């Protein structure tokens, strides 16, 4: 199972309010894939370990679209974990963190939280 970093939305994943994420990579991701959310996946210092955020998530849908296509769905910012942002504010924040442009193609990943049975 691959890890996926949710450094900017750790709390939203912990409380399970985030159900969509946009990434510059992950273009070959397939629905049904299980992903383990982590706080930070890259750039760990010596001795640091990956910190999991809850259990795995299951990919439901994967699409490729322009980043600014988020404007067509008003609820998307909330699904991304930022209900307080307008789509314009979200795009600016995303571009600042990912060094990209609003017209760049991103991978939109929709996911569900997997219930882990208790032993």
N, C-alpha and C positions, 0 to 999 in steps of 0.2 A: 504494500500500500504506500502510495506516495504522500509526502507531506506537502501542505500548502500553507504559506505564511499569511496570517491575518493580523499583522502588527498594528495597523491603523484601526482595526475593528475587533480587537480582542474581546472587549466587553459585549459587543453586539452578538458575537458568536457564542459567548458563554451563556447569554440569556436567550439565545436562539431567535433573535429578531431579524437577523441577516439571512436572506435566502437567495441572494444573487451577488455575484462578484464579477468584476471586469478585470481582465488581465491582458498584458501585451503579448504574452506567450500562450501556452496551453492550447494551441490550435488543433492538435490531434486528439484531444480529450474526448472520450466517448461516454454517452449516457450509460448509467449503470455502474460506472467506476466509483470505487470507494476511495475517499481522500481523508487523510488525517489533518485537521486544522492544528496549526502550531502558532505560537507567538512570533517566533523568528526562526527562519530556516537556513539562512545564509549569513555569513559574516560572524559566526560564533567564535569567541575567543577561546584559546586553549583552556580546556577544563570545563567549558560551558556545554550544557546539553540542551537538546531540543525540548521545549516545554509544550506539551500537548494542551489543547483547549477542548476539553470534553472528549466525546467519542467521535467516530468517523461521520462523514456526511456522504450521501450518495448523489452523484451527478444525475440530474433529471433531464436537462436540455443544454446543449452547447450550440451557440450561434456565433457567427462572425459579423460584425457591424461597425459602422463608424461610431466613435465615442460619442459624438454629439447626437446620435440617434436616440439617446436617452430622453431627448426633448419630447418625443412622441408618446411617452408613457409617464404621466405625472406621478404614479405610485413607485416608479423605479428608484428614486432616491431613498425612500423608506425601505424598500427591499434590499438596497445596498447598505443599510444601516445608518443612513443620514436623513431622517425625516425632517430635520430642521433646515436642510439646504434646498435651494432651488436647483433645477437641473444645471443652470449656468454656473452656480457656485460649485456644484459637484464636479463639473467638467474642469473648471479652473483648478480645484484642489487635486484632481486626478492628474492633470497635466503637470502641475508643480511637483508632485511626488514621483512621477514616472518619466519626466522629461520627454513629453510627447506633445502632439498638437491635437486640437479638437476633432480634426478630420481623419486622424489615424484610425486604422482598423484595429479593433480590440476583440477579444474573445469574451462573450457574455456567457457566464456559467450559472445556471440555475441549479439549486441543490436542496435536498431534504435532510433533516437530521435523522440519523439511524438510532433506533431505540436499542440499547444494549441490555440484554437480559441479565438480571441479577442472579448471582449464584446462590 
